[in-house]
Amino acid sequence: MARLIGENGMFVTWGGSAGPKSDDMAKTIHETLAKAFPHTVAWICHPQAYGTSWLTFAGSFSPIEPLKLTSSAIDAYIDRNVSGDLKLYDGITHMHMFNLPKDVRRKL
């Protein structure tokens, strides 16, 4: 997959649930991505339909720095570029997504 992605491209994949029963799978996915790409990032979200938190991973040849953006910068971007109200995402949500809980960080 890494050969197909350009210099500024990004590969994004589901990483499993953030619960204790999927630790090994999430760790394997994360480690595999880190072998293929010099820059990786993980984030967590809680889809209402599933009742648990899910991990997503991204890998790239360029730096991925989602926490360089402030909560207010995310909100300003949304205000400029999205018509209507987003129900599940804003600047505070963005900060939560990319600040993984301690137990999840340790396992990855």
C-alpha positions in Angstrom: 0.0 0.0 0.0 2.8 2.4 0.9 4.1 2.3 -2.7 0.7 3.5 -4.1 0.6 6.6 -1.8 2.2 9.8 -3.0 4.5 12.0 -0.9 1.6 14.0 0.5 -0.9 11.1 0.6 -2.2 9.3 3.6 -3.3 5.7 4.3 -6.1 5.5 6.9 -7.4 2.2 8.3 -9.8 1.0 11.0 -7.9 -0.2 14.1 -10.5 -2.1 16.1 -12.2 -1.3 19.3 -10.2 0.4 22.1 -11.3 -2.2 24.6 -9.2 -4.8 26.3 -10.3 -7.7 24.1 -8.8 -6.1 20.9 -5.5 -4.9 22.3 -3.4 -7.4 20.3 -5.1 -6.7 17.0 -4.9 -2.9 17.4 -1.2 -3.1 18.4 -0.4 -5.3 15.4 -2.2 -2.9 13.0 -0.4 0.1 14.5 3.0 -1.7 14.4 2.5 -2.8 10.7 1.6 0.8 9.7 4.7 2.1 11.5 6.9 -0.2 9.5 5.5 1.1 6.2 5.3 4.8 7.0 7.7 7.1 8.9 4.8 9.1 10.3 1.7 7.6 12.0 -1.1 8.8 14.2 -3.9 7.1 16.0 -7.2 8.5 17.1 -10.3 7.4 19.0 -14.0 8.0 18.4 -17.2 6.8 20.0 -19.7 5.9 17.2 -23.1 6.0 18.9 -24.3 2.9 17.1 -21.6 0.6 18.4 -21.5 1.5 22.1 -17.7 1.4 22.4 -14.8 3.5 21.4 -13.0 2.7 18.1 -9.4 3.3 17.0 -8.4 4.6 13.6 -4.8 4.8 12.3 -3.2 6.8 9.6 0.3 6.6 8.0 2.1 9.0 5.8 5.4 10.0 4.3 4.8 13.5 5.5 4.3 14.6 9.1 0.8 14.2 10.6 0.2 16.7 13.4 -3.4 17.0 14.3 -2.7 18.5 17.7 -0.9 21.5 16.1 -4.4 22.9 15.5 -6.1 24.4 18.4 -9.7 23.8 19.4 -10.6 27.3 18.3 -8.8 26.9 15.0 -10.8 23.8 14.2 -14.1 25.6 15.1 -13.1 28.6 12.9 -12.4 26.2 10.0 -15.7 24.5 10.4 -17.5 27.9 10.5 -15.8 28.9 7.3 -16.3 25.7 5.4 -19.3 23.9 6.6 -22.9 25.1 6.2 -25.2 23.9 8.9 -24.5 22.4 12.3 -22.2 19.4 12.9 -23.7 17.2 15.6 -20.7 15.1 16.4 -17.5 17.1 15.7 -16.0 20.4 16.9 -12.7 21.7 18.2 -13.1 20.1 21.6 -14.0 16.8 20.1 -10.9 17.0 17.9 -8.7 17.4 20.9 -10.3 14.4 22.6 -9.9 12.2 19.5 -6.2 12.7 19.2 -5.3 12.6 23.0 -5.6 8.9 23.5 -6.3 7.6 27.0 -3.3 6.4 28.9 -4.2 2.7 28.8 -4.6 2.8 25.1 -1.3 4.7 24.5 0.5 2.1 26.7 -0.9 -0.8 24.7 0.0 0.6 21.4 
